[in-house]
Amino acid sequence: MNVKHLPKLFFLFLILMSISISPAIASNGSDLNGDAHQSPTFAGWLVALKTEARVKGVSEATLKAALKNVKPIEKIIKFDRNQPEFKLTFAQYLKRVAPPFRVNRGKRLLKKHKKLLDAIQAKYGVQPRFLVALWGMESDFGRLTGGFNVINALVTLAYDERRSLYFRAELINSLKIIDAGHITAENMKGSWAGAMGQTQFMPSTFLKHAIDFNGDGKVNVWTDSGDALASGANYLAKTGWKKSETWGREVKLPADFPKYMLELEIVKPVSFWQSMGVRSVGGKDLAGSEIQASVVQLDDKTGPAYIVYGNYKAIMDWNKSKNFATAVGILSDRIGGLD
């Protein structure tokens, strides 16, 4: 049939039909609206990843050693898809992360590593009790650092579509760490999400803040507590830690205290909060009248309230959870004998 003799509308219909039954003509795997509807094969994805890593300076030797025989791990996808949605109250959370045995072990380690912690404090200005508290919160003082191979975990999450861009960047960062000689691919262990070592740093955080404190030429946050604790101190120092201040303290709010003021973004002198009726838990006036502070209330502004300072915000930079930051502060006080 000679299509030039067909009515124009029928000719247009044939074109549209040929497109609809031939998705392969969109070589980039996109539909007519430009939205991806086909995932690349893993082999093709891996080729593209290696090309990008080479462009970003990762050596061929590292690519060969780290990415040999890698493949997506279904177990990791299940962890990512099925994170628990239940919410603990702060009291429940604190009981879980700062039990007496952790406080007692923290006290012992504070004494055991006094020389190391004092040296770190002298360089970075972070009080030892806070470093030990973070160490306990993140990895139970180096005991629980994760049993997943970080490369395999990040390959899985980078290939998955849910947060592929974020994890692809972290994967390339992990390859750079291996390339720099800090650790081998097989020894790079961490959580299922790629958090590594005794401080549970993501690869990007490692590259920005991890420190070779013992001077052996390698940054080892996995098995060297000195490097791990110094790296944590360096992180806090770079986010504005003040060596002359603490983190905060629990307070009592008046019944008519405006809820909208319970935000970290509202920073006022302690004297202002005193004028608003905020008092210590025991009912006494607040001390440190000119220190800049915020007031926060946990459990969606129904639970305990705390007046917090700049160091609290540094901990929040480490982990965006107010529960986490408050627990670190309380645990540090208990470890340091300040509660």
C-alpha positions, 0 to 999 in steps of 0.5 A: 500500500502506498501511504501517500494516498492515505488520508492525512489523519490515518497517516498520523494515526499510524505514526502514533501507533508505531511509537506506542508499540516501539518503546525501544526507539527511546534509547535513553529509556524514557517515555514520551514525557521524558520520565524514566520508565526502564531501569538500566541493567546492573551491568550497564549501570556499573559500567557508567559508574566506573566511568564516572569514578575514573573521571573523578580520580579513582584509580583503575586498581581500586575500581578493579579491587572494590567492584569485582563481583559486586551485585545488589543485595536484596537484604539491604533493600528490605532494610531500607524499605522497612525501617521501623515507623513506631516512635518512642517517647524521649523517656523510652529512647533515653532508657534505651540509649543511655542505660546504667551499664553504658554510663558505667562503661563510659566512666571507665573509658573516660579514665582509661583514655584520659591522656588521649582524650586530654590531647584531643581536647587540647587540639580541638577544644571538645570536652572528653565526656562529650566525645565518650558519650558520642562514642557510646551512642554511635557504636557502643564504644567501638563494639558495634560498628556494623557488619556489612561491606560498605561497598556492597551496601552502597552499590545496592542503594546507589543502583536502587532508584529511591535515593540513588543520587545520594548513595551514588555520591557516597559510593564514589566517596568510599572508593576515594577513601580506598584509593587513598590507602586508608583501608581495603575494600574488603575491610571497609565495614559499616552499617547497611546504609554505609555508615562506617567505624566507631563514629559511624561516619558516612564516606562524605563525612569521613573525607571532610572530617576524619583525622589521622591523629596517631600520624601513621599515614592512615585515617582509621576510624574502624579499629583505632579509637584515637583516630575515631575520637579525634575525627569526632572532635574535629567534626564538632570543632568545625561546626562551631563547638565552644570549649567554654560551654556545655550543651544545656539543661532541663528546665521548667516552663510556665503553663502559659509559655508560647509553644511557637517559641520552642524552636532552635531558630529562636536564640536569646540570652538566658536572661530573656528566657528567665523573664519569660518564666523559664526556671530550673527543674527545681524552680531556681533562677537560671544562671549564665544570664548573657549566654545565647540559648534556645528552649526546646521541648521534646515529644512534639512539644509535650515532653521535657523541656531544655534550655540549650546552647550552641554546642547542642546545635553542633551535636544536631549537625552530627545527627538532626534528631533532638532526641539524639542530641539531648541524649548525648548531652545527658549521657555526657553529664552522667559519664562526667559525673555532672548529673 
